Amino acid sequence: MPKEHPQIPGNESQPPEKKLNQNTNDCSEVQFLSLSNGHSELIIEHCGQKYRLIATRHGKLVLNK
């Protein structure tokens, strides 16, 4: 049985991830390793708050405040 995707109002024809990925030209794209200089962690400051972005050994990214 195919996996059902939750619908976004006005987007009944496509799964949400397909619709969201069409606008990649509207933002910058950068590789994590180029930002972190080869490290597995990166500190990001946003609006005076510091966040830690961690690349796990399973290839996932985790953002902690």
Residue frames relative to the residue before (quaternion, step in Angstrom):
aa qw qx qy qz dx dy dz
M 1.0000 0.0000 0.0000 0.0000 0.00 0.00 0.00
P 0.4404 -0.7081 0.4750 0.2812 3.67 -0.75 0.94
K 0.5342 -0.6267 0.4705 0.3169 3.53 -1.16 0.70
E 0.3431 -0.7339 0.5524 0.1961 3.56 -0.89 0.98
H 0.2512 -0.7550 0.5891 0.1405 3.57 -0.99 0.87
P 0.4770 -0.6366 0.5028 0.3381 3.59 -0.99 0.75
Q 0.3771 -0.7509 0.5032 0.2017 3.56 -0.96 0.82
I 0.2952 -0.6963 0.6282 0.1827 3.52 -1.20 0.73
P 0.5314 -0.6337 0.4328 0.3588 3.62 -0.80 0.88
G 0.8053 0.2272 -0.2008 0.5095 3.57 -0.87 0.99
N 0.7126 0.3926 -0.2395 0.5298 3.60 1.28 0.01
E 0.1759 0.8393 -0.4996 0.1228 3.56 0.99 0.77
S 0.6548 0.5654 -0.3208 0.3855 3.61 1.10 -0.53
Q 0.7969 0.2160 -0.1133 0.5527 3.63 1.12 -0.49
P 0.5430 -0.5728 0.4835 0.3786 3.59 -1.20 0.50
P 0.6464 -0.5639 0.3389 0.3865 3.65 -1.05 0.68
E 0.6692 0.5189 -0.3334 0.4144 3.63 0.85 -0.83
K 0.6253 0.5208 -0.3474 0.4660 3.61 1.07 -0.58
K 0.6621 0.4992 -0.3027 0.4698 3.59 0.95 -0.85
L 0.6833 0.4984 -0.2956 0.4443 3.60 0.89 -0.90
N 0.6896 0.5014 -0.2901 0.4346 3.62 1.00 -0.73
Q 0.5320 0.6468 -0.4125 0.3584 3.61 1.18 -0.18
N 0.7242 0.4444 -0.2422 0.4683 3.62 1.10 -0.54
T 0.2269 0.8085 -0.5191 0.1592 3.62 1.00 0.69
N 0.5994 0.5665 -0.3704 0.4274 3.63 1.16 -0.35
D 0.6058 0.5843 -0.3459 0.4146 3.60 1.25 -0.28
C 0.7726 0.2620 -0.1571 0.5566 3.61 1.22 -0.10
S 0.5530 -0.5953 0.4650 0.3515 3.55 -1.30 0.29
E 0.1682 -0.7591 0.6188 0.1125 3.55 -1.19 0.59
V 0.0527 0.7914 -0.6032 0.0840 3.55 -0.88 1.01
Q 0.4785 -0.6603 0.4985 0.2944 3.58 -1.09 0.67
F 0.5534 -0.6253 0.4352 0.3366 3.59 -0.96 0.86
L 0.6784 0.5092 -0.3050 0.4331 3.61 0.85 -0.93
S 0.6350 0.5074 -0.3506 0.4652 3.61 1.07 -0.54
L 0.6485 0.4953 -0.3179 0.4828 3.60 1.10 -0.59
S 0.7596 0.3974 -0.1999 0.4745 3.56 0.93 -0.92
N 0.3843 -0.7459 0.4614 0.2881 3.61 1.30 0.04
G 0.7435 -0.4226 0.2133 0.4724 3.57 0.99 0.88
H 0.5559 0.5943 -0.3988 0.4227 3.61 1.25 -0.04
S 0.5017 -0.6640 0.4636 0.3042 3.58 -1.22 0.35
E 0.7408 0.3190 -0.2073 0.5536 3.61 1.28 -0.08
L 0.0733 -0.7746 0.6281 0.0077 3.50 -1.22 0.66
I 0.2522 -0.7395 0.6029 0.1612 3.58 -0.97 0.87
I 0.0983 -0.7833 0.6136 0.0166 3.56 -0.86 1.06
E 0.1801 -0.7633 0.6097 0.1150 3.57 -0.88 0.93
H 0.0633 0.7841 -0.6107 0.0907 3.55 -0.85 1.04
C 0.8442 -0.0696 -0.0035 0.5314 3.58 -0.69 1.14
G 0.7333 -0.4387 0.2332 0.4641 3.58 0.94 0.88
Q 0.6441 0.4817 -0.3237 0.4982 3.61 1.26 -0.03
K 0.2949 -0.7482 0.5675 0.1766 3.58 -1.09 0.72
Y 0.1014 -0.7777 0.6204 0.0081 3.52 -1.01 0.97
R 0.2636 -0.7453 0.5929 0.1530 3.57 -1.11 0.72
L 0.1373 -0.7703 0.6210 0.0455 3.55 -0.77 1.14
I 0.0761 -0.8246 0.5594 -0.0360 3.55 -0.54 1.24
A 0.2478 -0.7287 0.6202 0.1515 3.55 -0.98 0.93
T 0.2914 -0.7751 0.5361 0.1638 3.58 -0.63 1.11
R 0.6153 -0.5528 0.4040 0.3907 3.59 -1.23 0.27
H 0.6367 0.5057 -0.3280 0.4810 3.59 1.29 -0.13
G 0.5913 -0.6211 0.3469 0.3799 3.58 1.28 0.20
K 0.5361 0.5975 -0.4160 0.4271 3.59 1.24 0.33
L 0.3106 -0.7111 0.5910 0.2202 3.55 -1.32 0.35
V 0.1124 -0.7794 0.6156 0.0299 3.56 -0.99 0.93
L 0.1443 -0.7846 0.5997 0.0633 3.58 -0.84 1.00
N 0.0316 -0.7973 0.6022 -0.0256 3.57 -0.72 1.15
K 0.3932 -0.6900 0.5546 0.2483 3.53 -1.17 0.67
